[in-house]
Amino acid sequence: MTAVDTIIFPVADLTAAKSVFTTLLGAEPHTDQPYYVGYNVDGQEFALDPNGHRKGLRGTVPFWHVDDLDASSAALVAAGASVVQPPTEVGGGRRTTVIADADGNQFGLMQG
């Protein structure tokens, strides 16, 4: 596992959130789609997800890059975590899953 790769913010109003985050980060998005807006600032990826709440995200979710999403997810579930969002193909050969610890804190895993 590496350092936090991406931090995703679930948002209800993508236009308003894009305005705020463009100002906050001092950068224009590198990806600006109705389903995802992504920024990269000094190597750190930030993303706005307008479908995040519908997918069960309750707040900001950090994503760690892993080599084997299925094995990492299974190990975390065996350790007492629960799956919030099952492994999903998100395009470009990338898969993600969202996990919650025993206290409900959510974090994601990303492969690809």
Backbone as ProteinMPNN parsed JSONL, in Angstrom:
{"seq_chain_A": "MTAVDTIIFPVADLTAAKSVFTTLLGAEPHTDQPYYVGYNVDGQEFALDPNGHRKGLRGTVPFWHVDDLDASSAALVAAGASVVQPPTEVGGGRRTTVIADADGNQFGLMQG", "coords_chain_A": {"N_chain_A": [[0.85, -1.173, 0.0], [0.468, 2.236, -0.718], [1.032, 5.765, -0.117], [-1.73, 8.022, 0.584], [-3.647, 8.226, -2.264], [-5.797, 9.472, -3.634], [-8.248, 11.876, -2.738], [-11.586, 11.939, -2.165], [-14.445, 13.929, -2.451], [-17.77, 13.771, -1.715], [-20.407, 15.397, -3.356], [-23.337, 17.472, -3.578], [-24.084, 19.557, -5.243], [-22.56, 19.98, -8.031], [-21.601, 22.096, -9.641], [-21.426, 24.294, -7.865], [-19.633, 23.212, -5.989], [-17.394, 22.81, -7.61], [-16.67, 25.455, -8.168], [-15.914, 26.344, -5.606], [-13.786, 24.525, -4.955], [-11.984, 24.938, -7.06], [-11.178, 27.508, -6.494], [-10.167, 27.143, -3.854], [-8.063, 25.261, -4.275], [-6.57, 26.542, -6.152], [-6.318, 25.841, -8.803], [-7.261, 24.65, -12.054], [-9.619, 22.098, -12.961], [-8.382, 18.913, -14.097], [-9.887, 16.946, -15.141], [-13.163, 17.215, -16.106], [-16.105, 16.286, -15.827], [-19.606, 15.312, -15.902], [-19.914, 13.292, -14.051], [-17.631, 13.241, -12.511], [-15.131, 15.292, -11.211], [-11.841, 16.154, -11.384], [-8.822, 17.133, -9.756], [-5.334, 17.904, -9.689], [-2.914, 18.662, -7.504], [0.26, 19.511, -6.866], [0.955, 16.795, -7.091], [-0.94, 15.521, -5.529], [-4.071, 14.046, -5.691], [-7.345, 15.279, -5.952], [-10.85, 14.91, -5.81], [-14.197, 15.487, -6.966], [-17.293, 14.056, -6.424], [-20.363, 13.752, -7.716], [-22.176, 11.739, -7.36], [-21.588, 10.523, -5.054], [-22.932, 10.575, -2.491], [-25.242, 9.1, -3.057], [-24.06, 6.656, -3.501], [-23.418, 5.911, -0.984], [-21.396, 7.26, 0.364], [-20.437, 9.192, 3.111], [-18.979, 11.381, 3.726], [-15.83, 13.079, 3.298], [-13.556, 11.012, 1.581], [-10.619, 9.292, 1.812], [-8.464, 7.688, -0.539], [-6.467, 4.847, -0.864], [-3.86, 3.585, -2.862], [-3.587, 0.295, -3.999], [-2.009, -2.866, -4.752], [-3.477, -5.194, -5.161], [-6.702, -5.193, -5.231], [-8.891, -6.897, -4.543], [-7.764, -8.802, -2.749], [-6.772, -7.098, -0.746], [-9.136, -5.875, 0.129], [-10.56, -8.126, 1.07], [-8.868, -8.911, 3.188], [-9.164, -6.725, 4.9], [-11.902, -6.867, 5.525], [-11.899, -9.323, 6.853], [-10.515, -8.498, 9.054], [-12.386, -7.072, 10.402], [-13.59, -4.899, 9.171], [-16.127, -3.351, 7.05], [-17.808, -3.565, 3.881], [-18.681, -0.75, 2.062], [-19.065, 0.223, -0.503], [-18.996, -1.974, -3.08], [-16.255, -3.52, -4.969], [-15.682, -1.71, -7.913], [-15.565, -1.035, -11.362], [-14.166, 1.828, -12.622], [-13.341, 2.992, -14.918], [-10.752, 3.382, -17.387], [-9.217, 1.179, -16.669], [-9.133, 1.168, -13.945], [-10.064, 0.247, -10.657], [-12.192, 0.586, -7.822], [-13.033, 0.498, -4.317], [-15.035, 1.061, -1.413], [-14.578, 1.089, 2.015], [-15.511, 0.573, 5.449], [-14.421, 1.185, 8.762], [-14.73, -0.332, 12.063], [-15.899, 1.729, 13.487], [-17.279, 3.129, 11.636], [-15.864, 4.881, 10.052], [-14.976, 5.884, 6.855], [-12.996, 4.736, 4.099], [-11.155, 4.415, 1.062], [-10.048, 2.009, -1.388], [-7.909, 1.659, -4.166], [-7.138, 0.358, -7.326], [-5.023, 0.122, -10.103]], "CA_chain_A": [[0.0, 0.0, 0.0], [1.235, 3.477, -0.802], [0.412, 6.917, 0.543], [-3.057, 8.357, 0.073], [-3.561, 8.527, -3.688], [-6.872, 10.374, -4.037], [-9.223, 12.244, -1.713], [-12.849, 12.2, -2.854], [-15.465, 14.683, -1.732], [-19.096, 13.636, -2.301], [-21.044, 16.719, -3.423], [-24.705, 17.497, -4.108], [-24.138, 20.574, -6.299], [-21.236, 19.902, -8.651], [-21.188, 23.423, -10.115], [-21.019, 25.083, -6.699], [-18.431, 22.604, -5.42], [-16.289, 23.079, -8.529], [-16.268, 26.843, -7.949], [-15.212, 26.421, -4.318], [-12.522, 23.789, -4.976], [-11.071, 25.607, -7.99], [-10.626, 28.629, -5.729], [-9.381, 26.603, -2.743], [-6.854, 24.59, -4.744], [-5.82, 27.422, -7.048], [-6.045, 25.082, -10.028], [-8.409, 24.215, -12.844], [-9.684, 20.635, -12.993], [-7.816, 18.202, -15.252], [-11.029, 16.188, -15.647], [-14.379, 17.964, -15.767], [-17.212, 15.515, -16.383], [-20.783, 15.354, -15.027], [-19.823, 12.238, -13.043], [-16.356, 13.306, -11.781], [-14.259, 16.436, -11.471], [-10.582, 15.835, -10.731], [-7.744, 18.127, -9.678], [-4.065, 17.411, -9.199], [-2.139, 19.772, -6.96], [1.543, 19.033, -6.344], [0.957, 15.34, -7.039], [-2.068, 14.999, -4.746], [-5.325, 14.036, -6.444], [-8.584, 15.635, -5.265], [-11.951, 14.658, -6.736], [-15.573, 15.774, -6.58], [-18.16, 12.989, -6.926], [-21.756, 14.137, -7.526], [-22.967, 10.549, -7.045], [-21.021, 9.934, -3.847], [-23.924, 10.36, -1.435], [-26.102, 8.003, -3.511], [-23.282, 5.423, -3.376], [-23.205, 5.616, 0.426], [-20.319, 8.037, 0.982], [-20.998, 10.133, 4.081], [-18.071, 12.511, 3.903], [-14.586, 12.985, 2.544], [-13.039, 9.645, 1.593], [-9.273, 9.128, 1.253], [-8.258, 6.426, -1.251], [-5.111, 4.336, -0.941], [-3.588, 2.733, -4.012], [-3.125, -1.043, -3.62], [-1.672, -3.714, -5.897], [-4.517, -6.211, -5.341], [-7.905, -4.666, -4.59], [-9.702, -7.962, -3.961], [-7.07, -9.36, -1.59], [-6.727, -6.071, 0.305], [-10.498, -5.731, 0.641], [-10.864, -9.328, 1.849], [-8.095, -8.86, 4.43], [-9.769, -5.719, 5.778], [-13.173, -7.42, 6.011], [-11.533, -10.341, 7.842], [-10.036, -7.788, 10.243], [-13.51, -6.42, 11.065], [-14.154, -3.79, 8.394], [-17.277, -3.72, 6.221], [-17.809, -2.979, 2.542], [-19.7, 0.268, 1.819], [-19.255, 0.187, -1.959], [-18.2, -3.102, -3.561], [-15.33, -3.194, -6.048], [-16.359, -1.164, -9.079], [-14.732, -0.545, -12.464], [-14.466, 3.256, -12.778], [-12.805, 3.458, -16.19], [-9.307, 3.454, -17.548], [-8.561, 0.058, -16.008], [-9.059, 1.451, -12.509], [-11.149, -0.27, -9.819], [-12.206, 1.144, -6.472], [-13.994, 0.009, -3.336], [-15.064, 1.876, -0.197], [-14.618, 0.248, 3.203], [-15.695, 1.301, 6.712], [-13.893, 0.49, 9.928], [-15.76, -0.674, 13.047], [-16.547, 2.956, 13.953], [-17.981, 3.75, 10.518], [-14.988, 5.756, 9.267], [-14.865, 5.349, 5.503], [-11.794, 4.96, 3.307], [-11.237, 3.663, -0.178], [-8.902, 1.347, -1.993], [-7.899, 1.885, -5.609], [-6.158, -0.439, -8.066], [-4.955, 0.451, -11.529]], "C_chain_A": [[0.897, 1.239, 0.0], [0.544, 4.567, 0.0], [-0.972, 7.151, -0.049], [-2.903, 8.834, -1.363], [-4.549, 9.608, -4.081], [-7.769, 10.659, -2.846], [-10.49, 12.662, -2.441], [-13.829, 12.887, -1.92], [-16.811, 14.426, -2.405], [-19.794, 14.993, -2.252], [-22.445, 16.597, -4.014], [-24.82, 18.457, -5.29], [-22.75, 20.675, -6.919], [-20.73, 21.266, -9.099], [-20.686, 24.278, -8.966], [-19.727, 24.539, -6.103], [-17.217, 22.883, -6.294], [-15.776, 24.504, -8.345], [-15.437, 26.976, -6.673], [-13.842, 25.743, -4.408], [-11.521, 24.369, -5.962], [-10.407, 26.786, -7.293], [-9.71, 28.132, -4.622], [-8.041, 26.05, -3.218], [-5.996, 25.453, -5.656], [-5.455, 26.741, -8.349], [-7.355, 24.767, -10.732], [-8.446, 22.684, -12.837], [-9.028, 20.056, -14.247], [-8.88, 17.325, -15.906], [-12.273, 16.906, -15.182], [-15.558, 17.304, -16.477], [-18.401, 15.574, -15.427], [-20.726, 14.331, -13.891], [-18.558, 12.327, -12.18], [-15.615, 14.565, -12.196], [-12.981, 16.185, -10.685], [-9.565, 16.955, -10.837], [-6.473, 17.401, -9.261], [-3.239, 18.615, -8.786], [-0.891, 19.192, -6.303], [1.559, 17.519, -6.152], [-0.158, 14.718, -6.224], [-3.349, 15.138, -5.559], [-6.503, 14.352, -5.516], [-9.714, 15.437, -6.267], [-13.285, 15.035, -6.115], [-16.449, 14.705, -7.225], [-19.616, 13.351, -6.67], [-22.672, 12.955, -7.229], [-22.524, 9.896, -5.742], [-22.035, 9.641, -2.759], [-24.833, 9.184, -1.793], [-25.398, 6.655, -3.36], [-22.948, 5.092, -1.922], [-22.073, 6.371, 1.09], [-20.933, 9.097, 1.884], [-20.134, 11.362, 4.293], [-16.845, 12.3, 3.04], [-13.998, 11.586, 2.693], [-11.635, 9.618, 0.983], [-9.155, 7.747, 0.595], [-6.778, 6.082, -1.264], [-4.984, 3.464, -2.177], [-3.041, 1.406, -3.501], [-2.836, -1.841, -4.89], [-2.767, -4.729, -6.2], [-5.752, -5.792, -4.549], [-8.696, -5.761, -3.88], [-9.053, -8.536, -2.702], [-7.034, -8.36, -0.438], [-8.093, -5.893, 0.948], [-10.863, -6.917, 1.527], [-10.126, -9.324, 3.185], [-8.702, -7.864, 5.412], [-11.101, -6.199, 6.341], [-12.896, -8.481, 7.074], [-11.067, -9.71, 9.148], [-11.158, -7.017, 10.945], [-14.119, -5.245, 10.337], [-15.372, -4.286, 7.614], [-17.206, -2.973, 4.89], [-18.974, -2.004, 2.423], [-20.074, 0.26, 0.34], [-18.391, -0.95, -2.491], [-17.25, -2.685, -4.682], [-16.078, -2.847, -7.336], [-15.332, -0.711, -10.102], [-15.121, 0.909, -12.701], [-13.867, 3.845, -14.055], [-11.294, 3.49, -16.21], [-8.556, 2.324, -16.875], [-8.444, 0.215, -14.508], [-10.291, 0.89, -11.811], [-11.037, 0.361, -8.441], [-13.205, 0.389, -5.608], [-13.943, 0.96, -2.148], [-15.355, 0.946, 0.971], [-14.9, 1.138, 4.414], [-15.079, 0.485, 7.838], [-15.039, 0.255, 10.919], [-16.504, 0.545, 13.578], [-17.282, 3.684, 12.837], [-17.148, 4.721, 9.708], [-14.752, 5.119, 7.906], [-13.524, 5.702, 4.867], [-11.9, 4.073, 2.08], [-9.923, 3.011, -0.546], [-9.036, 1.502, -3.499], [-6.803, 1.027, -6.233], [-6.193, -0.023, -9.524], [-4.55, 1.866, -11.795]], "O_chain_A": [[1.947, 1.266, 0.643], [-0.425, 4.304, 0.713], [-1.337, 6.55, -1.059], [-2.118, 9.74, -1.642], [-4.191, 10.556, -4.78], [-8.021, 9.771, -2.032], [-10.485, 13.607, -3.229], [-14.016, 12.489, -0.77], [-16.995, 14.819, -3.557], [-19.773, 15.664, -1.221], [-22.705, 15.727, -4.846], [-25.57, 18.198, -6.231], [-21.875, 21.367, -6.399], [-19.544, 21.561, -8.949], [-19.639, 24.916, -9.075], [-18.83, 25.305, -5.751], [-16.132, 23.161, -5.783], [-14.567, 24.732, -8.365], [-14.396, 27.632, -6.66], [-12.841, 26.321, -3.983], [-10.317, 24.298, -5.721], [-9.216, 27.034, -7.479], [-8.599, 28.638, -4.462], [-7.002, 26.341, -2.625], [-4.833, 25.136, -5.907], [-4.41, 27.024, -8.935], [-8.407, 24.636, -10.107], [-7.401, 22.045, -12.717], [-9.112, 20.643, -15.326], [-8.781, 17.001, -17.089], [-12.427, 17.178, -13.992], [-15.954, 17.706, -17.572], [-18.215, 15.861, -14.244], [-21.414, 14.487, -12.881], [-18.42, 11.572, -11.218], [-15.489, 14.865, -13.383], [-13.02, 16.02, -9.465], [-9.458, 17.631, -11.86], [-6.533, 16.393, -8.556], [-2.908, 19.474, -9.604], [-0.978, 18.473, -5.308], [2.107, 17.018, -5.17], [-0.309, 13.497, -6.226], [-3.669, 16.219, -6.054], [-6.636, 13.77, -4.44], [-9.56, 15.759, -7.445], [-13.481, 14.92, -4.905], [-16.361, 14.471, -8.43], [-20.074, 13.272, -5.53], [-23.836, 13.155, -6.88], [-23.028, 8.836, -5.371], [-22.004, 8.565, -2.162], [-25.158, 8.365, -0.933], [-26.045, 5.634, -3.122], [-22.269, 4.101, -1.655], [-21.805, 6.152, 2.272], [-21.843, 9.817, 1.473], [-20.544, 12.292, 4.988], [-16.83, 11.442, 2.158], [-13.946, 11.041, 3.796], [-11.466, 9.884, -0.207], [-9.683, 6.761, 1.109], [-5.939, 6.907, -1.625], [-5.889, 2.697, -2.502], [-2.135, 1.386, -2.667], [-3.352, -1.53, -5.964], [-2.973, -5.091, -7.358], [-5.829, -6.015, -3.341], [-9.125, -5.576, -2.741], [-9.731, -8.733, -1.694], [-7.243, -8.733, 0.716], [-8.199, -5.774, 2.168], [-11.412, -6.735, 2.614], [-10.701, -9.697, 4.207], [-8.75, -8.123, 6.615], [-11.397, -5.963, 7.513], [-13.589, -8.531, 8.09], [-11.202, -10.304, 10.218], [-10.917, -6.376, 11.969], [-15.074, -4.645, 10.831], [-15.617, -5.489, 7.529], [-16.62, -1.894, 4.794], [-20.124, -2.378, 2.654], [-21.252, 0.287, -0.016], [-17.168, -0.896, -2.366], [-17.418, -1.621, -5.277], [-16.967, -3.572, -7.783], [-14.34, -0.072, -9.75], [-16.291, 1.197, -12.956], [-13.885, 5.061, -14.247], [-10.644, 3.61, -15.171], [-7.381, 2.479, -16.539], [-7.719, -0.543, -13.864], [-11.414, 1.03, -12.295], [-9.941, 0.635, -7.953], [-14.109, -0.274, -6.116], [-12.917, 1.596, -1.905], [-16.267, 0.122, 0.914], [-14.565, 2.323, 4.405], [-15.194, -0.74, 7.87], [-16.185, 0.606, 10.639], [-17.626, 0.415, 14.069], [-17.852, 4.75, 13.069], [-17.657, 5.332, 8.768], [-14.373, 3.952, 7.817], [-12.989, 6.794, 5.057], [-12.651, 3.098, 2.069], [-8.849, 3.401, -0.087], [-10.141, 1.478, -4.04], [-5.68, 0.976, -5.731], [-7.263, 0.161, -10.105], [-4.453, 2.274, -12.953]]}, "name": "protein", "num_of_chains": 1, "seq": "MTAVDTIIFPVADLTAAKSVFTTLLGAEPHTDQPYYVGYNVDGQEFALDPNGHRKGLRGTVPFWHVDDLDASSAALVAAGASVVQPPTEVGGGRRTTVIADADGNQFGLMQG"}
